[in-house]
Amino acid sequence: MDIGGIIMIVALVIAMPVGVLMSMGVLAGVLGSLVGGNSDRDNVTDAGEPNEYLALANTNPYE
């Protein structure tokens, strides 16, 4: 086995999966900011008070 074969194996076994996983992390961050970016603003009434969803999310269930 020559050095080119070893380089190809390393690239296919290590570098490619790591690159795919890293790009999926970036994609998940972008999608999360696009989808959930307005969630706090959507859960506020016109008067600026939190609606029941945001109030429920801020409660402590252990109290």
N, CA and C atoms as a LAMMPS dump frame, in Angstrom:
ITEM: TIMESTEP
0
ITEM: NUMBER OF ATOMS
189
ITEM: BOX BOUNDS ff ff ff
-5.0000000000000000e+02 5.0000000000000000e+02
-5.0000000000000000e+02 5.0000000000000000e+02
-5.0000000000000000e+02 5.0000000000000000e+02
ITEM: ATOMS id mol type element x y z
1 1 1 N 0.856 -1.173 0
2 1 2 C 0 0 0
3 1 3 C 0.898 1.23 0
4 2 1 N 0.666 2.105 -0.917
5 2 2 C 1.504 3.304 -1.001
6 2 3 C 0.901 4.431 -0.16
7 3 1 N 1.61 5.557 -0.136
8 3 2 C 1.217 6.687 0.71
9 3 3 C -0.092 7.316 0.233
10 4 1 N -0.364 7.26 -1.07
11 4 2 C -1.617 7.81 -1.588
12 4 3 C -2.828 7.046 -1.086
13 5 1 N -2.704 5.734 -0.989
14 5 2 C -3.802 4.926 -0.46
15 5 3 C -4.074 5.215 1
16 6 1 N -3.007 5.407 1.757
17 6 2 C -3.158 5.726 3.179
18 6 3 C -3.82 7.084 3.348
19 7 1 N -3.412 8.044 2.537
20 7 2 C -4.016 9.379 2.613
21 7 3 C -5.499 9.316 2.259
22 8 1 N -5.858 8.545 1.253
23 8 2 C -7.263 8.418 0.866
24 8 3 C -8.08 7.749 1.973
25 9 1 N -7.521 6.73 2.608
26 9 2 C -8.238 6.061 3.699
27 9 3 C -8.448 7.017 4.86
28 10 1 N -7.414 7.77 5.222
29 10 2 C -7.544 8.746 6.313
30 10 3 C -8.579 9.799 5.952
31 11 1 N -8.568 10.264 4.713
32 11 2 C -9.525 11.284 4.293
33 11 3 C -10.953 10.753 4.333
34 12 1 N -11.159 9.525 3.901
35 12 2 C -12.51 8.976 3.854
36 12 3 C -13.022 8.543 5.222
37 13 1 N -12.135 8.055 6.079
38 13 2 C -12.573 7.519 7.364
39 13 3 C -12.638 8.593 8.443
40 14 1 N -11.742 9.577 8.402
41 14 2 C -11.665 10.568 9.476
42 14 3 C -12.144 11.945 9.022
43 15 1 N -11.571 12.464 7.967
44 15 2 C -11.833 13.85 7.585
45 15 3 C -13.248 14.059 7.067
46 16 1 N -13.755 13.177 6.25
47 16 2 C -15.088 13.365 5.682
48 16 3 C -16.188 13.294 6.747
49 17 1 N -16.213 12.283 7.625
50 17 2 C -17.269 12.277 8.657
51 17 3 C -17.202 13.475 9.596
52 18 1 N -15.999 13.905 9.952
53 18 2 C -15.865 15.074 10.821
54 18 3 C -16.386 16.313 10.108
55 19 1 N -16.092 16.453 8.839
56 19 2 C -16.605 17.588 8.073
57 19 3 C -18.115 17.585 7.972
58 20 1 N -18.693 16.424 7.774
59 20 2 C -20.157 16.33 7.693
60 20 3 C -20.782 16.674 9.038
61 21 1 N -20.227 16.153 10.125
62 21 2 C -20.779 16.448 11.448
63 21 3 C -20.658 17.926 11.795
64 22 1 N -19.541 18.545 11.456
65 22 2 C -19.366 19.966 11.743
66 22 3 C -20.327 20.816 10.927
67 23 1 N -20.538 20.462 9.673
68 23 2 C -21.463 21.247 8.855
69 23 3 C -22.894 21.073 9.343
70 24 1 N -23.248 19.906 9.861
71 24 2 C -24.597 19.71 10.396
72 24 3 C -24.807 20.542 11.66
73 25 1 N -23.765 20.726 12.453
74 25 2 C -23.878 21.579 13.632
75 25 3 C -24.141 23.021 13.256
76 26 1 N -23.453 23.498 12.243
77 26 2 C -23.672 24.866 11.76
78 26 3 C -25.076 24.994 11.189
79 27 1 N -25.507 24.005 10.421
80 27 2 C -26.852 24.029 9.846
81 27 3 C -27.916 24.013 10.94
82 28 1 N -27.721 23.231 11.982
83 28 2 C -28.677 23.188 13.088
84 28 3 C -28.744 24.533 13.808
85 29 1 N -27.605 25.19 13.972
86 29 2 C -27.604 26.509 14.598
87 29 3 C -28.334 27.545 13.781
88 30 1 N -28.125 27.521 12.48
89 30 2 C -28.807 28.474 11.597
90 30 3 C -30.306 28.217 11.598
91 31 1 N -30.709 26.952 11.469
92 31 2 C -32.139 26.638 11.48
93 31 3 C -32.775 26.971 12.824
94 32 1 N -32.078 26.729 13.91
95 32 2 C -32.614 27.061 15.223
96 32 3 C -32.813 28.547 15.41
97 33 1 N -31.892 29.348 14.903
98 33 2 C -32.057 30.795 15.03
99 33 3 C -33.167 31.309 14.13
100 34 1 N -33.35 30.683 12.972
101 34 2 C -34.431 31.11 12.082
102 34 3 C -35.797 30.697 12.612
103 35 1 N -35.908 29.488 13.113
104 35 2 C -37.209 28.975 13.552
105 35 3 C -37.584 29.512 14.928
106 36 1 N -36.658 29.505 15.861
107 36 2 C -36.988 29.875 17.231
108 36 3 C -36.587 31.276 17.615
109 37 1 N -36.18 32.091 16.678
110 37 2 C -35.711 33.433 17.003
111 37 3 C -36.786 34.344 17.551
112 38 1 N -38.023 34.172 17.143
113 38 2 C -39.099 35.067 17.558
114 38 3 C -39.967 34.464 18.648
115 39 1 N -39.582 33.356 19.229
116 39 2 C -40.488 32.658 20.143
117 39 3 C -40.818 33.496 21.373
118 40 1 N -39.867 34.234 21.913
119 40 2 C -40.179 35.078 23.066
120 40 3 C -41.054 36.254 22.663
121 41 1 N -40.819 36.83 21.512
122 41 2 C -41.648 37.947 21.055
123 41 3 C -43.051 37.486 20.691
124 42 1 N -43.18 36.264 20.206
125 42 2 C -44.507 35.741 19.869
126 42 3 C -45.326 35.442 21.114
127 43 1 N -44.676 35.216 22.234
128 43 2 C -45.383 34.863 23.461
129 43 3 C -45.551 36.046 24.398
130 44 1 N -45.639 37.237 23.834
131 44 2 C -45.865 38.445 24.618
132 44 3 C -47.12 39.11 24.076
133 45 1 N -47.958 39.609 24.981
134 45 2 C -49.181 40.28 24.548
135 45 3 C -48.846 41.649 23.974
136 46 1 N -49.861 42.331 23.462
137 46 2 C -49.642 43.667 22.897
138 46 3 C -49.204 44.664 23.957
139 47 1 N -49.583 44.429 25.201
140 47 2 C -49.2 45.322 26.289
141 47 3 C -47.788 45.039 26.792
142 48 1 N -47.139 44.017 26.281
143 48 2 C -45.792 43.689 26.702
144 48 3 C -45.716 42.68 27.823
145 49 1 N -46.858 42.201 28.277
146 49 2 C -46.895 41.204 29.34
147 49 3 C -46.738 39.807 28.746
148 50 1 N -46.085 38.9 29.453
149 50 2 C -45.962 37.531 28.924
150 50 3 C -47.311 36.823 28.943
151 51 1 N -47.6 36.09 27.883
152 51 2 C -48.846 35.325 27.873
153 51 3 C -48.661 34.053 28.69
154 52 1 N -49.673 33.183 28.689
155 52 2 C -49.636 32.029 29.592
156 52 3 C -48.518 31.059 29.252
157 53 1 N -48.108 30.979 27.992
158 53 2 C -47.034 30.057 27.625
159 53 3 C -45.698 30.507 28.201
160 54 1 N -45.404 31.788 28.066
161 54 2 C -44.14 32.297 28.584
162 54 3 C -44.148 32.319 30.109
163 55 1 N -45.282 32.635 30.71
164 55 2 C -45.374 32.622 32.171
165 55 3 C -45.197 31.207 32.705
166 56 1 N -45.762 30.228 32.023
167 56 2 C -45.613 28.837 32.447
168 56 3 C -44.17 28.367 32.287
169 57 1 N -43.491 28.825 31.248
170 57 2 C -42.108 28.425 31.014
171 57 3 C -41.172 29.005 32.068
172 58 1 N -41.533 30.14 32.648
173 58 2 C -40.668 30.782 33.636
174 58 3 C -40.939 30.313 35.055
175 59 1 N -41.931 29.451 35.264
176 59 2 C -42.223 28.976 36.614
177 59 3 C -41.27 27.853 37
178 60 1 N -41.093 27.684 38.287
179 60 2 C -40.251 26.613 38.815
180 60 3 C -41.164 25.486 39.284
181 61 1 N -41.114 24.318 38.671
182 61 2 C -42.028 23.243 39.073
183 61 3 C -41.684 22.634 40.428
184 62 1 N -40.549 22.986 40.993
185 62 2 C -40.121 22.397 42.256
186 62 3 C -40.469 23.262 43.455
187 63 1 N -41.178 24.343 43.245
188 63 2 C -41.564 25.2 44.375
189 63 3 C -42.941 24.858 44.859
